[in-house]
Amino acid sequence: MSRYRLPAALGAILLLLPAAAEAETAVGFTLRAVPSPERHELLQTAFWYPAEADGRLARVAENPAFLGVDVREDATPLSGVHPLVVFSHGLGGNWRNEAWLATRLAAEGYVVAAPDHPGTTTFNRSKDEAADLSERPKDLSHVIDAVLGRPNMAGTIDPARIAVLGHSLGGWTAIEIAGGRFDAEKFEKDCAAGHAPSISCKAMDGLGALKNADHRASVAGDLGDRRVKAAVTLDLGLGRGFTDASLSAIELPVLVLAAGFDVIHLPAEQESQYLADHLPQPLTTYRRIDDATHFSFMGVCKPGAADLIEKEAPGEGVVCRDGGTRSREEIHDEVFTLVSDFLKRSLQGAETATSAERR
């Protein structure tokens, strides 16, 4: 198997690693195992957090094709109370996928926690585990449980300032935990009519995620977590499967970012924009980045990486492709600014309310 092989759908790639970013404060990094009662196993979870300038200087997740990030492994968390962002990777991805963004958020004072979702991660592609997609939002809830229950894990978290962020299938996961409900029959009819993007339809068909009656019922249920106060989606998939009623009832702010340059048949109009159009408008911010591809939200390729990947896995060099004259670093700067500004606005009210309660 190629070291760089892509999963068949939704663009979450094998061992895609992020670029290093300049940090204003020290960024700590650690890996922890988080219990998952439903799965009867531990979730491998990466944490980035504001840290003291101790710990071992390290570059994590470097490989021949993609840049890694510079962190301080197992550094002492900064004192104080911090907001939390839980991150969900895409189909076949892992915690490395948006480490560039996690590192920059941690430098601004956020704790970022990113679990690998068993069954849909690079290192565990069990179809049995992947078939029940309802486990993905539950994974995020378990991570929130663990972080709130163990302040020594990555620092003390303000329970009123928790956000969720996800890319591709992780964006779907973010909307599920925000209160969206997925209707398998609606999604299947959309695919049969040719309305849904084929990559989404192929992904679900390949997973067998909609074949089991229990799984269909579980994703249709309430998987929301009221501790989550804001949500961000990065070029999500499966958006057309959410019920209109559940989307219109979501009560928290949502930032929907779309890739405007489609390279995997995941058109913004049929996914991210569809989602944004059905969310409550006063709470929703939609931005389409015209020169971003599905992969632009992921890490920065090293020079020659596309050719290197193509040599081992023809057709997969697309992961290094962007859609315009800007570099991926420049696209990342725009994405970070949008996400950072949104989180500051969305969590500020919760921070103020929490401070008032403490007084």
C-alpha positions as CSV (number, residue, x, y, z in Angstrom):
1,M,0.0,0.0,0.0
2,S,1.2,3.5,-0.8
3,R,2.3,5.6,2.1
4,Y,0.2,8.4,0.6
5,R,-2.9,6.5,-0.5
6,L,-6.2,8.4,-0.4
7,P,-9.4,6.9,0.9
8,A,-12.0,6.5,-1.8
9,A,-14.2,9.3,-0.7
10,L,-14.5,12.7,0.9
11,G,-10.9,13.5,0.6
12,A,-9.4,12.8,4.0
13,I,-5.9,11.5,3.1
14,L,-3.5,9.1,4.5
15,L,-0.8,10.7,6.7
16,L,-1.4,14.2,5.5
17,L,0.6,16.4,7.6
18,P,0.4,20.1,8.3
19,A,2.8,23.0,8.0
20,A,4.6,24.5,10.9
21,A,3.2,27.9,12.1
22,E,4.8,30.7,14.0
23,A,3.3,30.6,17.5
24,E,2.9,33.7,19.7
25,T,3.0,31.5,22.8
26,A,4.5,28.0,23.5
27,V,2.3,25.3,22.1
28,G,2.2,22.1,24.1
29,F,1.4,18.7,22.5
30,T,0.5,15.4,23.9
31,L,-1.2,12.1,22.9
32,R,-3.7,10.6,25.3
33,A,-6.1,7.6,25.3
34,V,-9.7,8.6,26.0
35,P,-12.2,5.9,27.0
36,S,-15.2,5.2,24.7
37,P,-17.8,3.1,26.6
38,E,-19.9,2.3,23.5
39,R,-16.9,1.2,21.4
40,H,-15.3,-0.7,24.3
41,E,-11.9,0.7,23.4
42,L,-9.7,3.8,23.8
43,L,-9.7,6.8,21.4
44,Q,-6.2,7.9,20.4
45,T,-6.5,11.7,20.9
46,A,-4.0,14.5,20.2
47,F,-4.0,17.6,22.3
48,W,-2.5,21.0,21.5
49,Y,-2.6,23.6,24.3
50,P,-1.1,26.8,25.6
51,A,2.0,25.8,27.5
52,E,4.9,26.9,29.5
53,A,8.2,27.0,27.7
54,D,9.3,23.6,29.0
55,G,8.8,20.1,27.5
56,R,10.8,18.6,24.7
57,L,11.0,20.6,21.5
58,A,9.8,18.4,18.7
59,R,8.4,18.4,15.2
60,V,5.5,16.0,15.1
61,A,4.1,14.1,12.1
62,E,6.8,14.8,9.5
63,N,7.0,12.7,6.3
64,P,8.6,12.9,2.9
65,A,5.6,14.7,1.3
66,F,4.2,17.0,4.0
67,L,5.6,19.4,6.6
68,G,5.1,18.8,10.3
69,V,4.4,21.2,13.2
70,D,6.8,22.4,15.9
71,V,5.6,21.8,19.4
72,R,6.7,21.2,23.0
73,E,5.8,17.6,23.8
74,D,4.2,17.1,27.2
75,A,4.9,20.7,28.2
76,T,3.2,22.1,31.4
77,P,-0.2,23.6,30.5
78,L,-0.5,27.3,31.2
79,S,-2.5,28.3,34.2
80,G,-5.9,29.8,33.8
81,V,-9.1,28.7,32.2
82,H,-9.2,28.0,28.4
83,P,-11.8,27.5,25.7
84,L,-11.9,24.0,24.1
85,V,-12.1,23.1,20.4
86,V,-12.8,19.4,19.6
87,F,-11.8,18.5,16.0
88,S,-13.2,15.7,13.8
89,H,-11.1,14.4,10.9
90,G,-12.5,13.2,7.6
91,L,-13.1,9.7,6.2
92,G,-9.8,7.8,6.3
93,G,-8.0,10.7,8.0
94,N,-6.4,11.2,11.4
95,W,-5.5,13.8,14.0
96,R,-2.6,15.1,11.8
97,N,-4.8,16.4,9.1
98,E,-5.4,19.9,10.4
99,A,-2.6,20.2,12.9
100,W,-1.5,23.4,11.3
101,L,-4.8,24.9,12.4
102,A,-4.8,23.3,15.8
103,T,-1.3,24.7,16.5
104,R,-2.3,28.2,15.6
105,L,-5.5,28.0,17.7
106,A,-3.5,26.8,20.7
107,A,-1.1,29.7,20.3
108,E,-4.2,32.0,20.7
109,G,-5.2,30.3,23.9
110,Y,-7.4,27.4,22.9
111,V,-7.0,23.8,23.9
112,V,-7.6,21.6,20.8
113,A,-8.5,17.9,21.1
114,A,-8.6,15.7,18.0
115,P,-9.5,12.0,18.4
116,D,-8.9,9.3,15.7
117,H,-12.4,7.9,14.9
118,P,-12.1,4.0,14.9
119,G,-13.3,2.6,11.6
120,T,-13.0,5.8,9.7
121,T,-9.4,6.7,10.5
122,T,-6.2,6.0,8.6
123,F,-5.1,3.4,11.2
124,N,-8.4,1.6,11.7
125,R,-10.6,1.0,8.7
126,S,-12.8,-1.6,10.2
127,K,-16.0,-1.6,8.1
128,D,-18.0,-2.9,11.1
129,E,-17.0,0.2,13.2
130,A,-17.3,2.6,10.3
131,A,-20.8,1.5,9.4
132,D,-22.3,3.1,12.6
133,L,-21.6,6.8,11.9
134,S,-23.4,7.8,15.1
135,E,-20.3,6.8,17.0
136,R,-18.4,9.7,15.6
137,P,-20.3,12.5,17.4
138,K,-20.3,10.3,20.5
139,D,-16.5,10.2,20.3
140,L,-16.3,13.9,20.5
141,S,-18.6,13.9,23.5
142,H,-16.4,11.4,25.2
143,V,-13.4,13.6,24.6
144,I,-15.2,16.6,26.2
145,D,-16.0,14.4,29.2
146,A,-12.4,13.4,29.5
147,V,-11.0,16.9,29.2
148,L,-13.5,18.4,31.7
149,G,-12.8,15.6,34.1
150,R,-9.0,15.7,34.0
151,P,-7.6,19.3,34.1
152,N,-4.1,17.9,34.1
153,M,-4.6,16.5,30.7
154,A,-4.2,19.8,28.7
155,G,-5.1,22.6,31.1
156,T,-8.3,23.8,32.8
157,I,-11.3,24.1,30.4
158,D,-14.1,26.6,30.6
159,P,-17.2,24.4,30.2
160,A,-19.2,27.3,28.8
161,R,-16.7,27.9,25.9
162,I,-16.6,24.7,23.9
163,A,-16.6,24.6,20.1
164,V,-16.5,21.8,17.5
165,L,-14.7,21.9,14.2
166,G,-14.6,19.3,11.4
167,H,-13.4,18.7,7.9
168,S,-15.3,16.7,5.2
169,L,-17.0,13.8,7.1
170,G,-15.8,15.6,10.2
171,G,-17.9,18.5,9.2
172,W,-20.9,16.2,9.1
173,T,-19.9,15.0,12.6
174,A,-19.7,18.6,13.8
175,I,-23.3,19.3,12.6
176,E,-24.5,16.1,14.2
177,I,-23.2,17.1,17.6
178,A,-24.6,20.6,17.1
179,G,-28.1,19.1,16.8
180,G,-28.5,18.0,13.1
181,R,-30.3,14.8,12.4
182,F,-29.5,12.6,9.4
183,D,-32.3,11.0,7.4
184,A,-30.9,8.0,5.5
185,E,-34.0,7.7,3.3
186,K,-33.8,11.3,2.3
187,F,-30.1,11.0,1.5
188,E,-30.7,7.8,-0.6
189,K,-33.5,9.4,-2.6
190,D,-31.3,12.4,-3.2
191,C,-28.5,10.1,-4.5
192,A,-31.0,8.2,-6.7
193,A,-32.2,11.4,-8.2
194,G,-28.7,12.5,-9.0
195,H,-28.8,15.6,-6.7
196,A,-26.3,14.6,-4.1
197,P,-22.6,14.8,-5.0
198,S,-21.5,11.4,-6.2
199,I,-18.5,11.3,-3.9
200,S,-20.8,11.4,-0.9
201,C,-23.1,8.7,-2.3
202,K,-20.1,6.5,-3.1
203,A,-18.7,7.0,0.3
204,M,-21.8,5.9,2.1
205,D,-22.3,3.0,-0.3
206,G,-18.7,1.9,0.3
207,L,-19.1,2.1,4.1
208,G,-22.4,0.3,4.1
209,A,-23.3,2.9,6.7
210,L,-27.0,3.2,5.6
211,K,-27.7,-0.5,5.2
212,N,-28.4,-1.6,8.7
213,A,-31.7,-0.6,10.3
214,D,-30.2,0.0,13.7
215,H,-27.5,2.3,12.2
216,R,-30.1,4.2,10.2
217,A,-32.1,4.7,13.4
218,S,-29.0,5.8,15.4
219,V,-27.9,8.6,13.0
220,A,-31.6,9.8,12.9
221,G,-31.6,10.2,16.7
222,D,-30.5,13.1,18.9
223,L,-26.7,13.0,19.0
224,G,-26.4,16.7,20.1
225,D,-24.2,17.8,23.0
226,R,-25.5,21.0,24.6
227,R,-22.0,21.7,26.0
228,V,-21.0,22.7,22.5
229,K,-21.6,26.4,21.9
230,A,-20.3,26.9,18.3
231,A,-19.5,24.8,15.3
232,V,-17.2,25.1,12.2
233,T,-17.4,23.0,9.1
234,L,-14.6,22.8,6.5
235,D,-16.0,21.6,3.1
236,L,-18.3,19.1,4.7
237,G,-19.9,16.1,3.0
238,L,-23.3,14.4,3.4
239,G,-24.9,17.8,4.1
240,R,-28.0,17.1,2.1
241,G,-28.9,14.1,4.3
242,F,-29.8,16.3,7.3
243,T,-33.4,17.0,7.8
244,D,-34.6,20.6,7.2
245,A,-36.4,20.7,10.5
246,S,-33.3,19.7,12.5
247,L,-31.0,22.2,10.7
248,S,-33.5,25.1,11.2
249,A,-33.7,24.2,15.0
250,I,-29.9,24.5,15.7
251,E,-29.5,27.2,18.3
252,L,-25.7,27.8,18.2
253,P,-23.6,29.8,15.8
254,V,-22.2,27.9,12.8
255,L,-19.4,28.9,10.4
256,V,-19.6,27.0,7.1
257,L,-16.5,27.2,4.9
258,A,-16.6,25.8,1.4
259,A,-14.0,25.0,-1.2
260,G,-14.9,26.8,-4.4
261,F,-12.6,24.9,-6.7
262,D,-14.0,21.4,-6.9
263,V,-11.6,18.5,-7.6
264,I,-13.4,15.5,-6.2
265,H,-17.0,16.2,-7.2
266,L,-18.1,17.8,-4.0
267,P,-19.6,21.0,-5.3
268,A,-20.1,23.8,-2.7
269,E,-23.6,24.5,-4.0
270,Q,-24.8,21.0,-3.2
271,E,-23.1,20.6,0.2
272,S,-21.8,23.6,2.2
273,Q,-24.1,26.1,0.7
274,Y,-27.0,23.8,1.0
275,L,-26.2,23.4,4.7
276,A,-25.8,27.1,5.2
277,D,-29.1,27.9,3.4
278,H,-31.0,25.6,5.8
279,L,-29.4,26.8,9.1
280,P,-30.9,29.7,11.0
281,Q,-29.6,32.7,9.1
282,P,-28.9,35.0,12.0
283,L,-26.6,32.4,13.5
284,T,-24.9,31.3,10.3
285,T,-21.8,32.6,8.6
286,Y,-21.1,31.1,5.1
287,R,-17.9,31.7,3.2
288,R,-16.8,30.2,-0.1
289,I,-13.1,30.3,-0.8
290,D,-12.9,30.3,-4.5
291,D,-9.3,29.1,-4.9
292,A,-9.5,26.5,-2.2
293,T,-9.9,22.8,-3.0
294,H,-11.1,20.1,-0.6
295,F,-7.5,19.5,0.3
296,S,-6.5,23.1,0.8
297,F,-7.8,22.9,4.4
298,M,-5.2,20.2,5.0
299,G,-1.4,20.5,5.3
300,V,1.2,22.1,3.1
301,C,3.0,19.9,0.6
302,K,6.8,20.0,0.4
303,P,8.3,20.9,-3.0
304,G,8.0,18.0,-5.4
305,A,5.5,16.2,-3.2
306,A,2.8,15.9,-5.9
307,D,5.2,14.1,-8.2
308,L,6.4,11.9,-5.3
309,I,2.9,10.9,-4.5
310,E,1.9,10.4,-8.2
311,K,4.9,8.0,-8.6
312,E,3.7,5.7,-5.9
313,A,-0.1,6.2,-6.3
314,P,-1.2,7.6,-9.7
315,G,-4.0,10.1,-9.3
316,E,-3.4,10.9,-5.7
317,G,-1.1,13.9,-6.3
318,V,-4.3,15.9,-6.3
319,V,-3.9,16.3,-2.6
320,C,-1.3,18.9,-3.2
321,R,-3.5,20.8,-5.7
322,D,-5.0,24.2,-4.9
323,G,-7.3,26.2,-7.2
324,G,-5.5,29.5,-8.0
325,T,-2.4,31.5,-7.8
326,R,-2.3,31.8,-4.0
327,S,-0.1,29.4,-2.1
328,R,-1.7,26.9,0.4
329,E,-0.1,28.9,3.1
330,E,-2.0,32.0,2.0
331,I,-5.2,30.1,1.9
332,H,-4.5,28.8,5.4
333,D,-4.0,32.4,6.6
334,E,-7.5,33.3,5.4
335,V,-9.0,30.1,6.9
336,F,-7.4,30.7,10.2
337,T,-8.5,34.4,10.3
338,L,-12.1,33.3,9.5
339,V,-12.1,30.5,12.1
340,S,-10.4,32.6,14.8
341,D,-12.6,35.6,14.4
342,F,-15.7,33.4,14.4
343,L,-14.7,31.6,17.6
344,K,-13.9,34.9,19.4
345,R,-17.3,36.3,18.5
346,S,-19.2,33.1,19.2
347,L,-17.6,32.2,22.5
348,Q,-17.3,35.7,23.9
349,G,-20.9,35.8,25.2
350,A,-20.4,32.4,26.9
351,E,-17.2,33.7,28.5
352,T,-19.0,36.8,29.8
353,A,-21.9,34.8,31.2
354,T,-19.5,32.4,32.9
355,S,-17.6,35.3,34.5
356,A,-20.8,36.8,35.8
357,E,-21.8,33.5,37.3
358,R,-18.5,33.3,39.1
359,R,-18.9,36.8,40.6
